[in-house]
Each structure stands twice: as structure tokens, then as C-alpha cells.
Amino acid sequence: MGELRARMAAVAEEVEAALDRILPRVQGPAARLHDAMRYATLGGGKRLRPFLVVASADLFGVPRARSVRVGAAIELIHAYSLVHDDLPAMDDALTRRGRPSCHRQYDEATAILAGDALQSVAFDLLVDPATHPDPEVRCALVSGLAVAAGPRGMCGGQMLDLLAEGRALDLEQILELQRLKTGALIGYACEAGALLGGGSAAARAALRGYAADLGLAFQIQDDLLDVTGDAEITGKDLGRDAAVGKATVVALLGVEGSRCRLEELRSSALAHLDRLEGETGVLRAVFDFVISRSS
């Protein structure tokens, strides 16, 4: 696990440097917006999604500069989603990554605009020829991220999450919610590496299967941490799910049942990786990291 953490930290540094260049400081009337964008994006998070892009792209010999750019684009989308999720109209979160959430550090209107702008910058980054010289590949990257972030992905999942507050959902409904809300971006991150490297349809399918299991495992672990975690370690408000009666796998299966589900997902994910050529040890280690993390 120590080697994986070192590799993740190295990629996180590369992504952080790329994001710092992509989101420069500016002077003048727009400075507050740009400052809020930087506040929401820089200096925090595990950068798991960019790491998944890099790890999957490495299977196909993709130049690191290209996979880092795609990873940065996903991180911009992820950052925008967190800014909006934390708003009073959504989760009304006080903190994010151990510091005031964006709307509390600035104000609600600035946070909304910062999230909107981060989304625009993400797609601008993907259409740049520096991301990939082939326009068809760039179009596929843009289309994939649009689907993963939109009503058939993250946004659709967030809507289901809001509608689920105070309602009894069965396991399949909860899994569908989480597949969209969390799993869609993680799935895109893995498949994007294959898109960059011209991977076969079979390879892309294997990575999608792995990512589907990983995305669900990530959300279950998040929900477990909301129940059993330490706020000082997670850097987030805890106990919010139970407070609003939110439907989660943990609420339905309990802590031990949810941990058993994580082991089932691990077995399934590793079976998908067995279908891939090349060294998949990093992706295997990522799954173990996700289900054992404390933040």
C-alpha cells in the first residue's frame, strides 16, 4: 500500500501543477470568481479519478502529459459538483476537505458561478489538441465526460439522491442511485485511459466493469465513514445521511452487511481485471485502497 500511496502522491502533484496552470490568478473585477475556482479545486482531495485515468492509460502506453490533462478535466468536473453539492439548497455542508465549503468562504452566488465556470473549463481542456492530436479521440473524450457528468450520470444520480431523502428505497434503487452519482465519473476515468490509448472494445468493457464495481465500493465506503468515521480525519461533516433519512447501502444492510458487500465487489472487480492484458497490479491495489481508506 505504501508504494501505491507514493504513486498516487506523484500523480496528484502532476495534476495539481496542471490545475494551477489551467486556473491562473487574475486581476480585476473577475478576480473573486477565479479565486473561488482555485479555492474549490486546488490543495486537497485524493485525486483518485485522475490517478485512475493515468493508471488505465499506462496500460496502453499513453504519454503521461495527455492522461494528466484528461485527469485534470475530470477533477474540474468533480470540483464543480462538490461546490454545488455543498450549497444550502443541496447538502448545506459547512466544511469540505477540512476547511469552509466554497459558499461559506465566499458567498452562494460566487460559489454557483465558480462551479459553472469549472465545468466550462473542463470541456475546453478536452477539446485542446494538446490533450490528443486526433480530433475523433477528443470528441469521444468530450462526449464521454458529458454523459458521465450529466442527467445520465452524476447529475441524474444527485437528483435521485435528493428525491430519496426520507423515502424507503430497496437495494436495487440505491445501487442505481450510486451508480449514477459516484460511479459514472469513476467509470469514465477508467475508460478514458483506453480511449487515449486506442484500446480495444473488449479492453474498454473490462475497464468499465472494474470501474462500476470500484465506483459502488467507493460510495459504500463513503457511507460507512459517514457512520463510523472521524470528522477530523475525513475533513467533512459526518452523520448527515442519517440526519436527513438518506437512503444508503449502509442504512439498508448495516455496517457488517456493507463490509461483506465490499468484499463481493472486490472479487468481481478483480475478475474484470483478469480479462486485461498487461500489468494491472496498480488497479488492483487501488481497489484495496478505496475500501480501506479512512477519509
C-alpha positions in Angstrom: 0.0 0.0 0.0 3.0 2.3 0.7 4.1 2.1 -3.0 0.6 2.8 -4.2 0.3 5.9 -2.0 3.7 7.1 -3.3 2.5 6.7 -6.9 -0.8 8.4 -6.1 1.0 11.3 -4.5 3.3 11.7 -7.5 0.3 11.8 -9.9 -1.5 14.2 -7.6 1.4 16.5 -7.7 1.4 16.5 -11.5 -2.4 17.1 -11.6 -2.1 19.9 -9.0 0.6 21.6 -11.1 -1.6 21.2 -14.2 -4.7 22.6 -12.4 -2.6 25.6 -11.1 -1.7 26.4 -14.7 -5.2 25.9 -16.0 -6.7 28.1 -13.3 -4.3 31.1 -13.1 -4.8 34.0 -10.7 -6.2 37.1 -12.4 -6.6 40.8 -11.6 -9.6 43.0 -11.9 -13.3 42.5 -11.4 -13.2 38.8 -12.2 -10.6 38.0 -9.6 -13.1 36.9 -7.0 -14.5 34.3 -9.3 -11.1 33.0 -10.3 -10.1 32.9 -6.6 -13.2 30.8 -5.7 -12.4 28.4 -8.6 -8.9 27.9 -7.3 -10.1 27.6 -3.7 -12.6 24.8 -4.8 -10.1 22.9 -6.8 -6.5 23.2 -5.6 -4.8 21.9 -2.5 -7.0 19.0 -1.5 -8.5 15.6 -2.2 -7.0 12.2 -3.1 -7.1 12.9 -6.9 -8.4 9.4 -7.3 -10.1 10.0 -10.6 -7.1 11.5 -12.3 -5.0 8.6 -10.9 -7.4 6.1 -12.5 -7.0 7.9 -15.9 -3.2 7.7 -15.6 -3.2 4.0 -14.4 -5.6 2.9 -17.1 -3.8 4.9 -19.8 -0.4 3.4 -18.7 -1.8 0.0 -19.8 -1.8 1.4 -23.4 1.5 3.3 -23.3 -0.2 6.8 -23.4 2.1 9.7 -22.8 1.7 11.0 -19.3 1.1 14.6 -20.3 -2.1 13.5 -22.1 -3.5 11.4 -19.3 -2.8 14.1 -16.8 -4.7 16.6 -18.9 -7.8 14.3 -19.0 -7.4 13.6 -15.3 -7.4 17.4 -14.7 -10.6 17.8 -16.7 -12.3 15.2 -14.6 -11.1 16.8 -11.4 -12.6 20.2 -12.6 -15.9 18.5 -13.0 -15.6 16.8 -9.7 -14.7 20.1 -8.0 -17.7 21.8 -9.6 -20.0 19.1 -8.3 -18.7 19.4 -4.8 -19.2 23.2 -4.8 -22.8 22.8 -5.9 -23.5 19.7 -3.6 -22.4 21.8 -0.6 -24.8 24.6 -1.3 -27.7 25.2 1.2 -30.2 24.1 -1.4 -28.4 20.8 -1.7 -26.5 19.2 1.2 -25.8 22.5 3.1 -22.3 21.4 4.1 -20.3 23.6 6.4 -16.9 22.1 5.5 -15.1 20.4 2.7 -11.6 18.9 2.9 -11.2 20.3 6.4 -11.9 23.9 5.6 -15.0 26.0 5.0 -17.1 25.0 2.0 -16.8 27.3 -1.0 -20.1 29.2 -0.4 -19.1 29.8 3.2 -15.7 31.1 2.3 -17.1 33.4 -0.4 -20.9 33.5 -0.9 -23.6 31.4 -2.5 -23.7 33.4 -5.8 -19.9 33.2 -6.2 -19.9 29.5 -5.5 -22.6 28.9 -8.1 -20.7 30.8 -10.7 -17.4 29.1 -9.7 -19.0 25.7 -10.2 -20.4 26.7 -13.6 -17.1 28.1 -14.8 -15.2 25.0 -13.6 -17.4 22.8 -15.8 -16.8 25.0 -18.8 -13.0 24.9 -18.3 -13.1 21.1 -18.2 -14.6 20.8 -21.6 -12.3 23.5 -23.0 -9.4 21.5 -21.8 -10.5 18.3 -23.5 -11.0 19.9 -27.0 -7.5 21.3 -27.0 -5.2 19.4 -29.4 -2.6 19.2 -26.6 -4.9 16.6 -25.0 -4.8 14.3 -28.1 -3.8 15.1 -31.7 -6.7 13.1 -33.1 -10.0 15.1 -33.2 -12.1 11.9 -33.1 -10.4 10.9 -29.8 -11.0 14.4 -28.4 -14.7 14.2 -29.5 -15.0 10.8 -27.8 -13.5 12.2 -24.6 -15.9 15.2 -24.6 -18.9 13.0 -25.3 -17.9 10.5 -22.6 -17.5 13.2 -19.9 -20.7 14.9 -20.9 -22.6 11.7 -20.4 -20.8 10.8 -17.1 -21.5 14.3 -15.7 -25.0 14.9 -17.0 -28.5 13.6 -16.4 -27.5 10.1 -17.4 -24.7 10.2 -14.9 -23.6 12.4 -11.9 -26.4 15.0 -12.1 -29.1 12.3 -12.5 -27.7 10.5 -9.5 -27.8 13.6 -7.4 -31.4 14.2 -8.4 -32.3 10.7 -7.3 -30.4 11.3 -4.1 -32.4 14.4 -3.3 -35.7 12.7 -4.1 -34.7 9.7 -1.9 -34.4 11.8 1.3 -36.9 10.4 3.8 -38.1 7.7 1.4 -37.6 3.9 1.7 -35.6 2.6 -1.3 -34.8 -1.0 -2.0 -31.3 -2.2 -2.6 -31.5 -2.0 -6.4 -32.8 1.5 -6.3 -29.9 2.6 -4.0 -27.4 0.9 -6.2 -28.7 2.7 -9.3 -28.6 6.0 -7.5 -25.0 5.4 -6.5 -24.0 4.0 -9.9 -25.0 7.4 -11.4 -24.0 9.8 -8.6 -20.5 8.4 -7.9 -19.8 5.6 -10.3 -20.3 7.5 -13.6 -17.3 9.7 -13.3 -15.1 6.9 -11.9 -16.2 4.7 -14.9 -15.3 7.5 -17.3 -11.9 8.0 -15.7 -11.0 4.3 -16.3 -12.4 4.2 -19.8 -10.7 7.5 -20.8 -7.3 5.8 -20.5 -8.4 3.3 -23.1 -9.8 6.0 -25.3 -6.5 7.9 -25.2 -4.5 4.7 -26.0 -6.8 3.2 -28.7 -7.8 0.3 -26.5 -10.0 -2.5 -28.0 -13.7 -2.7 -27.3 -13.0 -5.7 -25.0 -10.5 -3.8 -23.0 -12.8 -0.9 -22.6 -15.6 -3.2 -21.5 -13.3 -4.8 -18.9 -12.3 -1.4 -17.5 -16.0 -0.3 -17.4 -16.8 -3.4 -15.4 -13.9 -2.8 -13.0 -14.9 0.8 -12.6 -18.6 0.0 -12.0 -17.5 -2.2 -9.0 -15.0 0.4 -7.9 -17.5 3.3 -8.0 -20.0 1.4 -5.9 -17.4 0.4 -3.5 -16.2 4.0 -3.2 -19.7 5.2 -2.3 -20.3 2.4 0.2 -17.0 3.2 1.9 -18.0 6.9 2.0 -21.3 5.9 3.6 -19.6 3.7 6.1 -17.3 6.7 7.0 -20.4 8.9 7.5 -21.4 6.4 10.2 -18.1 5.2 11.6 -15.6 7.8 10.6 -13.7 10.6 12.4 -14.6 14.1 11.3 -11.1 15.3 12.0 -9.7 12.7 9.6 -12.4 12.9 6.9 -12.5 16.7 6.9 -16.3 16.6 6.4 -19.4 16.9 8.4 -20.5 13.4 9.5 -23.8 11.9 10.2 -25.6 13.9 7.6 -27.1 10.9 5.8 -28.9 9.6 8.9 -30.0 13.1 9.9 -32.0 13.6 6.7 -33.0 10.0 6.3 -31.0 9.5 3.2 -31.1 6.1 1.6 -27.7 4.3 1.6 -26.5 0.8 1.3 -25.3 1.1 5.0 -28.7 2.1 6.1 -30.2 -0.9 4.4 -27.6 -3.6 5.1 -25.9 -2.3 8.2 -22.2 -1.9 8.8 -21.2 -5.5 8.7 -23.5 -6.3 5.7 -22.0 -3.4 3.8 -18.5 -4.6 4.5 -19.5 -8.0 3.1 -20.8 -6.3 0.0 -17.4 -4.6 -0.4 -15.7 -8.0 -0.5 -18.1 -9.2 -3.1 -17.4 -6.1 -5.2 -13.7 -6.7 -4.8 -13.9 -10.2 -6.2 -16.0 -9.0 -9.1 -13.6 -6.1 -9.9 -10.5 -8.4 -9.9 -12.3 -10.8 -12.3 -12.7 -7.9 -14.7 -9.1 -7.0 -14.5 -8.1 -10.6 -15.3 -9.5 -10.0 -18.8 -7.0 -7.3 -19.5 -3.5 -7.7 -20.9 -0.6 -6.0 -19.2 0.2 -5.3 -15.6 -2.9 -4.5 -13.6 -1.4 -4.6 -10.2 -1.9 -0.8 -9.7 -5.6 -1.0 -10.4 -5.9 -4.0 -8.0 -4.2 -2.0 -5.3 -6.4 1.0 -5.9 -9.5 -1.1 -5.1 -8.0 -2.2 -1.8 -7.1 1.4 -1.1 -10.6 2.6 -1.7 -12.3 0.1 0.6 -9.8 0.6 3.4 -9.4 4.4 3.4 -10.3 6.5 6.4 -11.0 9.7 4.6 
